[in-house]
């Protein structure tokens, strides 16, 4: 299975380990009601929006941490 920034936010939010990685760089990833609107986007696409600058700035680190999650 594995995870990466090319996975949809919905997939990442469903796994507690992946959600914790994303939440480290984007607090509220799983708790902010507005996130429901972007769950169909990949994390890479979400990071392209100006409001997600912190995600964009840390995209490589997030990707590495997500890929390090083992089954």
C-alpha positions as CSV (number, residue, x, y, z in Angstrom):
1,X,0.0,0.0,0.0
2,X,2.4,2.8,1.2
3,X,1.7,6.5,1.3
4,X,3.0,9.6,-0.5
5,X,2.0,13.1,-1.3
6,X,0.4,11.8,-4.4
7,X,-2.3,10.1,-2.4
8,X,-5.6,11.7,-1.8
9,X,-6.1,13.5,1.5
10,X,-9.0,11.2,2.3
11,X,-6.7,8.1,2.2
12,X,-4.1,9.9,4.3
13,X,-6.7,11.0,6.8
14,X,-8.0,7.5,7.3
15,X,-4.7,6.1,8.5
16,X,-3.7,7.4,11.9
17,X,0.1,7.2,11.1
18,X,-0.2,9.1,7.8
19,X,-2.6,11.6,9.4
20,X,-0.1,12.3,12.2
21,X,2.6,13.0,9.6
22,X,0.5,15.5,7.7
23,X,-0.9,17.0,10.9
24,X,2.6,17.7,12.1
25,X,3.0,20.2,9.2
26,X,-0.6,21.2,8.9
27,X,-2.4,21.3,12.3
28,X,-6.1,20.7,11.9
29,X,-5.7,18.3,8.9
30,X,-8.1,15.8,10.4
31,X,-10.1,18.2,12.7
32,X,-10.8,21.4,10.6
33,X,-14.3,21.2,9.1
34,X,-13.1,23.0,6.0
35,X,-10.8,20.1,5.2
36,X,-13.8,18.1,4.1
37,X,-13.9,20.2,0.9
38,X,-10.4,19.0,-0.2
39,X,-10.4,15.4,0.8
40,X,-10.7,14.4,-2.9
41,X,-7.5,16.2,-3.8
42,X,-4.0,14.8,-3.5
43,X,-1.8,16.3,-0.9
44,X,0.5,17.6,-3.7
45,X,-2.5,19.4,-5.3
46,X,-3.6,20.8,-1.9
47,X,-0.1,22.1,-1.4
48,X,-0.3,24.1,-4.6
49,X,-2.9,26.4,-3.1
50,X,-1.6,29.7,-1.5
51,X,-3.4,28.8,1.8
52,X,-1.3,25.7,2.1
53,X,2.1,27.3,2.0
54,X,3.5,25.4,5.0
55,X,2.6,22.1,3.3
56,X,4.3,23.3,0.1
57,X,7.4,24.3,2.0
58,X,7.7,20.9,3.6
59,X,6.3,18.7,0.8
60,X,9.6,16.7,0.3
61,X,9.9,16.1,4.1
62,X,6.2,15.0,4.3
63,X,6.7,12.7,1.3
64,X,9.8,11.1,2.9
65,X,8.0,10.5,6.2
66,X,4.9,9.1,4.5
67,X,7.0,6.7,2.4
68,X,8.7,5.6,5.5
69,X,5.5,4.3,7.0
70,X,5.5,0.5,6.8
71,X,2.5,-1.8,6.5
